[in-house]
Amino acid sequence: MWILPLVGYVGTAVSFCFLALAIASGLYYLSELVEEHTVMAKRFLSRLVYFIIATLALLCLVDGFPLSLTLLAMFSHIIYLANMRRFPYVTLSDPLFISSGVLVVANHWLWFRHVSQAHQRAYQTMASYYDGPSDLPSFSQIASFFGLCVWLVPFALFISLSAGENVLPTMGTTEIGAGTDANKSRRGQGMVKALFDNILRTAGEVGAALGYRSREDDRL
């Protein structure tokens, strides 16, 4: 067979593109939703951090998770919570924000190494090839742990926070007669939304440089 494998490759590529577009659209929508409901988003994220810290404590006490990695994960979530002191605005050069990025990578790598080493030890101690390793979490359990206890809070913060450079000075300078558009311009733009807007703007500039024109340009 020659054609069917090519059809499979093309279908896989198209499916990946649609999946990427769906994820990007969802992130853009969530970023706009947080901009409109900042108080509710801050309350939800704060309670989410406390819930995950409690979950990590239970995993350590009941399921025997390593104490050092559990304490590191708890400390990381406390740092994530400290980033919300000026929610939703953040300065990219803030030490707390930089520390959060470092802790996300450190937690992912250390927990992944712990899971990999546990699987290696379990398979090495098997008495027979046909025996399965005992007392090992399944892939869905591991993925759920990483998704909820390692990635969820920093991912939600990345969607929710707005870059401080986009914020105009103070609320006291707002004119009384300003409309809703002016008020929206005074709010910081979400980092995810700003990222997508910059990508679209860059793509438009590249297309214009290559001689492509949009319908709006043709109308003008």
Steps between C-alpha positions, in 0.01 A plus 500: 500500500623843401204738495333401828808576717525842332132561574567402860791745530296782348205423727725499806650837405157652438370362830798647685436841340133493601597396854751784525241750375242370748745534791602850388135607470423362845795679659402826330144468626613419856733800497211730400275339762754566776534862387127547550479316836827568679358486856337162443814367328722609790271336754486179298879482454566566869267221607648273234849551647377410850321192365812375321719558807254292705500231230880485503499460877254210476706334226808519722329377818273232352663384176862541608612765252857624565511769767767715334318523166169560676647789701649643180162482325328667798762776510457550125126550538559752777721693257229473234253642753735790575483600133135589549566787742438743208280269297459508203804721434855373510842636412699254291821601680345439845714249698184317609389455140845379394514266799162358403627415152808330645290304750264376228791350307663362816180335619432342163853362466530371857159333508556348156836362614338358814229322299753366247730365771207336681398319181857389433537357851166320473590333171848404622361317804249293301549127557370405156460669166131412503441662839376856510651761733294533815387819675580730210266782394344479156569745221167678558582543870845642424362731232227619737756573773720701265202682353342594833787528748789615278369686193148627576574802721797642302309441176194680640720786622660532156155535346371740768789738560547815296835650410566807714642697209149516349347671806448876495612682816216524754125485536500850642581645160187351346262765371143484629346519156716227349312229315536125517757491221723738692464293815593184313810669360608579856492135600799281447475252218541133581837354408345220294276743316789739445711212370237395245440861396875548441514178297208611283649848460838354402335262254314794345820701468681207340210446260499870409876489438448203267231686306191341653216736590197435717143580400496802729806640321330445162192687619715794607 
